[in-house]
């Protein structure tokens, strides 16, 4: 197990040794937890914020393309021609749009009712990654969630203010309107605002 996670290596006749940290599989949830449990919260979170700024705006733009009215219209036309694959794609896209709307509604409820805003925020961002239709981005969404949950368990996640939902609403609307560039810039602005807010806490 430790070899699969990149922590140790072994060779017959040479023994077993600990690998340098750059060989560790930091996308593995256990490795991430271990890094954070040994006190590297700020380093892991800094790296995570850089990853999020690089990936999540792109995921939002992809989601806007996947869920755009034009694409759904093309899929409906193909469905009319009895294209089974188009029917499956259309169902998947509408399910993703509904999941994204539901995640936003949970965030709004958490903000207005003083609920678990941090968890609702994570769910929203995870749904954006899923809606991108890219399996690697979906996987990274899970990695991001692991780090943020571990941080929350340790009591280090700051509560998000009520104004946070405005930025999330801008991202949601841009995606559902099928506007990739607006989705990209809205997500970048949201992540930047959240990073600045957390750096002051």
Backbone as CSV, one residue per row, in Angstrom:
resi,resn,N_x,N_y,N_z,CA_x,CA_y,CA_z,C_x,C_y,C_z
1,UNK,0.836,-1.203,0.000,0.000,0.000,0.000,0.874,1.259,0.000
2,UNK,1.903,1.263,0.830,2.781,2.436,0.903,3.559,2.628,-0.396
3,UNK,3.889,1.532,-1.059,4.567,1.626,-2.356,3.638,2.253,-3.384
4,UNK,2.367,1.833,-3.395,1.388,2.381,-4.342,1.176,3.876,-4.119
5,UNK,1.331,4.327,-2.893,1.161,5.745,-2.581,2.447,6.544,-2.804
6,UNK,3.510,5.856,-3.223,4.773,6.526,-3.527,5.620,6.856,-2.311
7,UNK,5.236,6.334,-1.134,5.944,6.683,0.103,7.224,5.865,0.291
8,UNK,7.174,4.605,-0.129,8.355,3.751,-0.010,8.604,3.040,-1.331
9,UNK,9.832,2.561,-1.506,10.189,1.746,-2.663,10.981,0.555,-2.146
10,UNK,10.942,-0.529,-2.888,11.715,-1.700,-2.477,12.185,-2.454,-3.708
11,UNK,13.328,-3.107,-3.539,13.877,-3.956,-4.598,14.476,-5.191,-3.941
12,UNK,14.247,-6.339,-4.568,14.840,-7.560,-4.009,16.361,-7.411,-3.884
13,UNK,16.873,-7.749,-2.737,18.301,-7.678,-2.494,18.801,-6.316,-2.046
14,UNK,17.975,-5.277,-2.232,18.386,-3.924,-1.827,17.632,-3.428,-0.600
15,UNK,16.478,-4.037,-0.330,15.697,-3.635,0.834,14.596,-2.641,0.491
16,UNK,14.119,-1.969,1.524,13.014,-1.002,1.410,13.495,0.332,1.956
17,UNK,13.119,1.418,1.271,13.534,2.743,1.733,12.412,3.756,1.512
18,UNK,12.456,4.816,2.288,11.469,5.893,2.186,11.815,6.745,0.965
19,UNK,10.818,7.028,0.166,10.989,7.846,-1.030,11.045,9.328,-0.662
20,UNK,11.725,10.142,-1.469,11.673,11.592,-1.223,10.244,12.104,-1.417
21,UNK,9.922,13.176,-0.755,8.542,13.677,-0.739,7.992,13.972,-2.142
22,UNK,8.854,14.386,-3.080,8.338,14.692,-4.423,7.842,13.446,-5.160
23,UNK,8.158,12.256,-4.656,7.675,11.015,-5.273,6.330,10.579,-4.692
24,UNK,5.905,11.208,-3.596,4.658,10.808,-2.956,3.465,11.165,-3.842
25,UNK,2.451,10.322,-3.800,1.222,10.574,-4.562,0.316,11.488,-3.737
26,UNK,0.509,12.784,-3.901,-0.241,13.736,-3.065,-1.708,13.844,-3.477
27,UNK,-2.109,13.183,-4.571,-3.527,13.140,-4.916,-4.249,12.032,-4.159
28,UNK,-3.502,11.188,-3.484,-4.097,10.122,-2.689,-4.665,10.726,-1.397
29,UNK,-5.932,10.451,-1.093,-6.546,11.047,0.110,-5.785,10.739,1.402
30,UNK,-5.269,9.520,1.544,-4.517,9.177,2.761,-3.255,10.005,2.880
31,UNK,-2.522,10.164,1.772,-1.280,10.945,1.804,-1.589,12.390,2.176
32,UNK,-2.656,12.939,1.609,-3.053,14.306,1.944,-3.359,14.437,3.434
33,UNK,-4.124,13.486,3.954,-4.457,13.530,5.389,-3.194,13.446,6.250
34,UNK,-2.281,12.557,5.865,-1.048,12.411,6.649,-0.221,13.688,6.621
35,UNK,-0.138,14.309,5.452,0.604,15.571,5.370,-0.004,16.624,6.295
36,UNK,-1.323,16.692,6.288,-1.993,17.702,7.096,-1.902,17.356,8.583
37,UNK,-1.952,16.066,8.903,-1.869,15.661,10.302,-0.484,15.904,10.890
38,UNK,0.521,15.976,10.032,1.860,16.264,10.555,2.121,17.770,10.608
39,UNK,1.065,18.559,10.416,1.164,19.996,10.636,1.434,20.837,9.410
40,UNK,1.242,20.284,8.208,1.538,21.042,6.996,0.277,21.665,6.378
41,UNK,-0.640,22.105,7.225,-1.897,22.676,6.745,-1.670,23.840,5.787
42,UNK,-0.883,24.806,6.213,-0.750,26.019,5.399,-0.078,25.725,4.067
43,UNK,0.920,24.835,4.042,1.588,24.495,2.784,0.642,23.776,1.840
44,UNK,-0.122,22.814,2.379,-1.076,22.068,1.550,-2.163,23.008,1.036
45,UNK,-2.659,23.896,1.891,-3.724,24.813,1.477,-3.224,25.822,0.440
46,UNK,-1.987,26.294,0.587,-1.429,27.205,-0.426,-1.349,26.510,-1.783
47,UNK,-0.844,25.268,-1.777,-0.765,24.502,-3.026,-2.164,24.250,-3.589
48,UNK,-3.105,23.943,-2.692,-4.475,23.671,-3.129,-5.104,24.912,-3.756
49,UNK,-4.906,26.085,-3.145,-5.469,27.320,-3.694,-4.917,27.600,-5.081
50,UNK,-3.620,27.332,-5.285,-3.033,27.521,-6.614,-3.653,26.554,-7.625
51,UNK,-3.853,25.291,-7.193,-4.496,24.304,-8.065,-5.916,24.725,-8.415
52,UNK,-6.652,25.204,-7.403,-8.038,25.606,-7.650,-8.111,26.769,-8.636
53,UNK,-7.223,27.752,-8.477,-7.221,28.890,-9.405,-6.862,28.460,-10.825
54,UNK,-6.049,27.423,-10.950,-5.677,26.930,-12.271,-6.779,26.082,-12.896
55,UNK,-7.521,25.316,-12.089,-8.446,24.320,-12.622,-9.930,24.713,-12.593
56,UNK,-10.378,25.315,-11.499,-11.820,25.526,-11.355,-12.414,26.520,-12.349
57,UNK,-11.728,27.622,-12.689,-12.303,28.479,-13.740,-12.462,27.734,-15.066
58,UNK,-11.490,26.885,-15.396,-11.584,26.083,-16.625,-12.740,25.090,-16.521
59,UNK,-12.902,24.477,-15.349,-14.019,23.545,-15.147,-15.358,24.256,-15.327
60,UNK,-15.459,25.479,-14.811,-16.698,26.245,-14.960,-16.979,26.548,-16.434
61,UNK,-15.925,26.895,-17.190,-16.093,27.163,-18.626,-16.541,25.905,-19.354
62,UNK,-15.948,24.767,-19.024,-16.356,23.496,-19.645,-17.808,23.173,-19.294
63,UNK,-18.162,23.394,-18.030,-19.543,23.122,-17.606,-20.521,23.982,-18.392
64,UNK,-20.154,25.239,-18.661,-21.030,26.126,-19.440,-21.214,25.582,-20.853
65,UNK,-20.158,25.006,-21.418,-20.283,24.407,-22.761,-21.150,23.153,-22.715
66,UNK,-20.914,22.318,-21.696,-21.653,21.059,-21.572,-23.142,21.307,-21.358
67,UNK,-23.457,22.328,-20.554,-24.854,22.569,-20.182,-25.495,23.694,-20.990
68,UNK,-24.819,24.150,-22.048,-25.364,25.278,-22.817,-26.658,24.892,-23.522
69,UNK,-27.518,25.873,-23.690,-28.790,25.652,-24.388,-28.578,25.149,-25.808
70,UNK,-27.526,25.650,-26.475,-27.240,25.234,-27.856,-26.918,23.741,-27.913
71,UNK,-26.082,23.290,-26.971,-25.725,21.871,-26.970,-26.932,21.012,-26.621
72,UNK,-27.719,21.444,-25.626,-28.902,20.669,-25.259,-29.895,20.621,-26.417
73,UNK,-29.987,21.741,-27.167,-30.861,21.758,-28.343,-30.399,20.767,-29.394
74,UNK,-29.083,20.714,-29.617,-28.542,19.756,-30.591,-28.799,18.324,-30.140
75,UNK,-28.684,18.098,-28.839,-28.957,16.763,-28.320,-30.430,16.401,-28.480
76,UNK,-31.318,17.381,-28.251,-32.757,17.107,-28.444,-33.048,16.728,-29.890
77,UNK,-32.408,17.431,-30.826,-32.592,17.115,-32.249,-32.139,15.690,-32.542
78,UNK,-30.993,15.321,-31.988,-30.478,13.968,-32.187,-31.393,12.931,-31.539
79,UNK,-31.987,13.307,-30.403,-32.922,12.394,-29.736,-34.117,12.141,-30.648
80,UNK,-34.564,13.223,-31.318,-35.675,13.093,-32.259,-35.355,12.117,-33.380
81,UNK,-34.063,11.990,-33.694,-33.632,11.053,-34.735,-33.332,9.681,-34.125
82,UNK,-33.806,9.459,-32.903,-33.667,8.186,-32.207,-32.201,7.789,-31.985
83,UNK,-31.401,8.774,-31.640,-29.994,8.540,-31.332,-29.886,8.237,-29.835
84,UNK,-29.656,6.955,-29.504,-29.627,6.537,-28.094,-28.521,7.232,-27.311
85,UNK,-27.378,7.436,-27.936,-26.253,8.083,-27.247,-26.617,9.530,-26.890
86,UNK,-27.284,10.225,-27.823,-27.700,11.608,-27.560,-28.697,11.659,-26.414
87,UNK,-29.598,10.679,-26.351,-30.568,10.636,-25.251,-29.841,10.488,-23.916
88,UNK,-28.850,9.606,-23.879,-28.076,9.409,-22.645,-27.320,10.687,-22.279
89,UNK,-26.720,11.348,-23.288,-25.989,12.593,-23.031,-26.926,13.693,-22.533
90,UNK,-28.108,13.773,-23.121,-29.081,14.795,-22.725,-29.521,14.570,-21.289
91,UNK,-29.807,13.319,-20.948,-30.201,13.010,-19.564,-29.077,13.364,-18.596
92,UNK,-27.846,13.019,-18.973,-26.692,13.321,-18.121,-26.544,14.833,-17.931
93,UNK,-26.664,15.603,-19.028,-26.515,17.057,-18.950,-27.613,17.681,-18.101
94,UNK,-28.855,17.234,-18.280,-29.945,17.808,-17.478,-29.807,17.403,-16.014
95,UNK,-29.331,16.181,-15.762,-29.077,15.760,-14.374,-27.999,16.636,-13.751
96,UNK,-26.941,16.931,-14.509,-25.860,17.778,-13.999,-26.364,19.190,-13.701
97,UNK,-27.173,19.738,-14.608,-27.720,21.083,-14.389,-28.564,21.102,-13.120
98,UNK,-29.379,20.079,-12.932,-30.222,20.011,-11.735,-29.388,19.835,-10.470
99,UNK,-28.318,19.031,-10.546,-27.448,18.834,-9.381,-26.758,20.139,-9.000
100,UNK,-26.350,20.898,-10.010,-25.693,22.186,-9.756,-26.666,23.171,-9.111
101,UNK,-27.897,23.224,-9.625,-28.919,24.103,-9.037,-29.213,23.696,-7.589
102,UNK,-29.306,22.382,-7.350,-29.574,21.899,-5.991,-28.439,22.271,-5.038
103,UNK,-27.191,22.140,-5.516,-26.039,22.493,-4.669,-26.073,23.972,-4.329
104,UNK,-26.450,24.810,-5.296,-26.540,26.246,-5.010,-27.664,26.524,-4.006
105,UNK,-28.799,25.848,-4.173,-29.916,26.052,-3.233,-29.506,25.661,-1.806
106,UNK,-28.731,24.569,-1.678,-28.261,24.168,-0.347,-27.330,25.222,0.238
107,UNK,-26.507,25.819,-0.618,-25.619,26.883,-0.150,-26.423,28.087,0.325
108,UNK,-27.415,28.493,-0.465,-28.278,29.625,-0.076,-28.969,29.358,1.255
109,UNK,-29.476,28.141,1.409,-30.165,27.763,2.645,-29.205,27.813,3.828
110,UNK,-27.990,27.292,3.618,-26.995,27.295,4.696,-26.654,28.721,5.119
111,UNK,-26.542,29.625,4.141,-26.222,31.024,4.450,-27.375,31.684,5.195
112,UNK,-28.592,31.506,4.692,-29.741,32.206,5.285,-30.159,31.620,6.629
113,UNK,-29.892,30.338,6.841,-30.328,29.693,8.084,-29.165,29.391,9.024
114,UNK,-28.011,30.022,8.788,-26.836,29.833,9.629,-26.467,28.356,9.727
115,UNK,-26.463,27.686,8.550,-26.122,26.260,8.503,-24.649,26.058,8.217
116,UNK,-24.313,24.879,7.735,-22.925,24.520,7.450,-22.540,25.056,6.066
117,UNK,-22.194,26.338,6.022,-21.874,27.012,4.763,-20.629,26.412,4.123
118,UNK,-19.641,26.064,4.933,-18.405,25.493,4.398,-18.656,24.227,3.613
119,UNK,-19.468,23.342,4.162,-19.767,22.083,3.476,-20.606,22.333,2.218
120,UNK,-21.573,23.236,2.314,-22.407,23.557,1.146,-21.563,24.176,0.032
121,UNK,-20.589,25.001,0.417,-19.669,25.593,-0.552,-18.867,24.507,-1.260
122,UNK,-18.350,23.535,-0.494,-17.587,22.434,-1.093,-18.443,21.648,-2.079
123,UNK,-19.690,21.381,-1.710,-20.586,20.620,-2.589,-20.828,21.371,-3.896
124,UNK,-20.982,22.695,-3.808,-21.210,23.487,-5.015,-20.004,23.372,-5.956
125,UNK,-18.816,23.568,-5.406,-17.606,23.505,-6.241,-17.404,22.101,-6.811
126,UNK,-17.746,21.086,-6.027,-17.636,19.700,-6.514,-18.591,19.473,-7.683
127,UNK,-19.791,20.028,-7.612,-20.756,19.864,-8.710,-20.296,20.587,-9.968
128,UNK,-19.634,21.727,-9.803,-19.088,22.417,-10.988,-18.054,21.526,-11.661
129,UNK,-17.175,20.906,-10.865,-16.164,20.006,-11.428,-16.833,18.835,-12.140
130,UNK,-17.869,18.269,-11.542,-18.588,17.152,-12.179,-19.259,17.603,-13.474
131,UNK,-19.853,18.789,-13.434,-20.581,19.291,-14.614,-19.651,19.575,-15.785
132,UNK,-18.348,19.682,-15.519,-17.395,19.917,-16.613,-17.380,18.751,-17.588
133,UNK,-17.793,17.575,-17.111,-17.777,16.389,-17.967,-16.388,15.777,-18.112
134,UNK,-15.404,16.324,-17.405,-14.029,15.844,-17.507,-13.710,14.985,-16.290
135,UNK,-13.390,13.720,-16.517,-13.196,12.789,-15.396,-12.009,13.170,-14.510
136,UNK,-10.978,13.802,-15.099,-9.825,14.197,-14.292,-10.176,15.379,-13.386
137,UNK,-10.961,16.318,-13.921,-11.403,17.436,-13.086,-12.331,16.942,-11.980
138,UNK,-13.165,15.950,-12.297,-14.034,15.370,-11.275,-13.197,14.737,-10.163
139,UNK,-12.140,14.038,-10.542,-11.229,13.446,-9.559,-10.582,14.527,-8.701
140,UNK,-10.130,15.618,-9.334,-9.517,16.711,-8.570,-10.523,17.352,-7.623
141,UNK,-11.792,17.380,-8.026,-12.828,17.892,-7.125,-12.876,17.092,-5.840
142,UNK,-12.689,15.771,-5.942,-12.658,14.923,-4.760,-11.441,15.202,-3.896
143,UNK,-10.301,15.462,-4.526,-9.070,15.778,-3.784,-9.240,17.077,-3.018
144,UNK,-9.795,18.087,-3.696,-10.034,19.384,-3.048,-10.945,19.207,-1.830
145,UNK,-11.979,18.387,-2.010,-12.923,18.165,-0.921,-12.243,17.503,0.277
146,UNK,-11.360,16.528,0.016,-10.643,15.853,1.107,-9.850,16.861,1.936
147,UNK,-9.110,17.734,1.253,-8.280,18.716,1.974,-9.148,19.669,2.781
148,UNK,-10.205,20.180,2.171,-11.048,21.144,2.872,-11.780,20.507,4.045
149,UNK,-12.215,19.257,3.880,-12.882,18.573,4.996,-11.914,18.311,6.136
150,UNK,-10.689,17.893,5.796,-9.675,17.654,6.832,-9.360,18.951,7.579
151,UNK,-9.312,20.034,6.824,-9.053,21.338,7.419,-10.198,21.742,8.353
152,UNK,-11.419,21.440,7.901,-12.602,21.765,8.689,-12.638,20.955,9.976
153,UNK,-12.302,19.659,9.888,-12.276,18.790,11.067,-11.300,19.336,12.107
154,UNK,-10.195,19.888,11.615,-9.190,20.449,12.525,-9.582,21.835,13.028
155,UNK,-10.744,22.335,12.603,-11.234,23.626,13.073,-10.557,24.817,12.449
156,UNK,-9.984,24.629,11.266,-9.239,25.721,10.634,-10.000,26.393,9.495
157,UNK,-11.195,25.893,9.167,-11.930,26.497,8.057,-12.797,27.628,8.581
158,UNK,-12.583,28.809,8.038,-13.367,29.965,8.477,-14.761,29.925,7.850
159,UNK,-15.752,30.389,8.600,-17.104,30.483,8.049,-17.133,31.530,6.949
160,UNK,-17.910,31.265,5.918,-17.996,32.195,4.802,-19.110,33.202,5.051
161,UNK,-18.889,34.463,4.738,-19.925,35.468,4.961,-21.077,35.328,3.970
162,UNK,-22.171,35.987,4.283,-23.382,35.896,3.461,-23.142,36.334,2.018
163,UNK,-22.222,37.262,1.801,-21.995,37.770,0.442,-21.408,36.708,-0.480
164,UNK,-20.902,35.616,0.093,-20.326,34.552,-0.718,-21.320,34.026,-1.742
165,UNK,-22.581,33.909,-1.357,-23.565,33.306,-2.262,-23.762,34.131,-3.529
166,UNK,-23.458,35.427,-3.501,-23.582,36.260,-4.707,-22.580,35.792,-5.760
167,UNK,-21.341,35.551,-5.342,-20.328,35.056,-6.275,-20.697,33.696,-6.830
168,UNK,-21.231,32.822,-5.980,-21.654,31.503,-6.435,-22.812,31.615,-7.432
169,UNK,-23.711,32.558,-7.161,-24.861,32.757,-8.065,-24.379,33.210,-9.443
170,UNK,-23.362,34.075,-9.467,-22.808,34.530,-10.749,-22.229,33.362,-11.537
171,UNK,-21.531,32.465,-10.839,-20.970,31.278,-11.501,-22.098,30.400,-12.034
172,UNK,-23.085,30.131,-11.187,-24.212,29.288,-11.593,-24.913,29.852,-12.820
173,UNK,-25.235,31.143,-12.789,-25.954,31.753,-13.910,-25.152,31.689,-15.202
174,UNK,-23.845,31.965,-15.121,-23.003,31.932,-16.317,-22.962,30.531,-16.907
175,UNK,-22.891,29.512,-16.045,-22.866,28.131,-16.532,-24.193,27.779,-17.198
176,UNK,-25.294,28.087,-16.515,-26.609,27.712,-17.049,-26.975,28.521,-18.294
177,UNK,-26.386,29.724,-18.442,-26.609,30.521,-19.653,-25.724,30.040,-20.805
178,UNK,-24.812,29.111,-20.516,-23.925,28.610,-21.557,-22.881,29.627,-21.991
179,UNK,-22.400,30.447,-21.046,-21.410,31.481,-21.349,-20.062,31.081,-20.725
180,UNK,-19.219,30.357,-21.489,-17.967,29.844,-20.917,-17.035,30.923,-20.376
181,UNK,-16.868,32.018,-21.102,-15.918,33.041,-20.643,-16.398,33.727,-19.369
182,UNK,-17.702,33.991,-19.297,-18.242,34.585,-18.071,-18.149,33.597,-16.909
183,UNK,-18.396,32.315,-17.189,-18.270,31.294,-16.146,-16.838,31.238,-15.636
184,UNK,-15.878,31.300,-16.569,-14.465,31.255,-16.198,-14.091,32.450,-15.314
185,UNK,-14.472,33.652,-15.755,-14.083,34.853,-14.993,-14.834,34.937,-13.669
186,UNK,-16.089,34.507,-13.640,-16.862,34.532,-12.389,-16.258,33.589,-11.350
187,UNK,-15.839,32.406,-11.812,-15.229,31.455,-10.881,-13.879,31.987,-10.387
188,UNK,-13.092,32.579,-11.279,-11.798,33.140,-10.867,-11.998,34.238,-9.830
189,UNK,-13.003,35.102,-10.047,-13.285,36.179,-9.092,-13.742,35.614,-7.750
190,UNK,-14.575,34.578,-7.802,-15.072,33.959,-6.570,-13.921,33.352,-5.767
191,UNK,-13.055,32.585,-6.433,-11.934,31.956,-5.740,-10.966,32.995,-5.189
192,UNK,-10.730,34.050,-5.957,-9.831,35.117,-5.509,-10.400,35.801,-4.266
193,UNK,-11.701,36.095,-4.290,-12.347,36.745,-3.137,-12.295,35.843,-1.909
194,UNK,-12.516,34.544,-2.111,-12.493,33.606,-0.978,-11.068,33.495,-0.415
195,UNK,-10.065,33.457,-1.293,-8.668,33.357,-0.827,-8.277,34.599,-0.036
196,UNK,-8.675,35.782,-0.543,-8.349,37.023,0.176,-9.036,37.062,1.539
197,UNK,-10.280,36.628,1.579,-11.040,36.623,2.823,-10.403,35.682,3.832
198,UNK,-10.002,34.473,3.356,-9.398,33.496,4.263,-8.033,33.936,4.750
199,UNK,-7.306,34.725,3.941,-5.979,35.175,4.369,-6.077,36.217,5.486
200,UNK,-7.251,36.859,5.597,-7.447,37.845,6.668,-7.931,37.197,7.953
201,UNK,-8.392,35.918,7.847,-8.946,35.232,9.036,-7.848,34.497,9.795
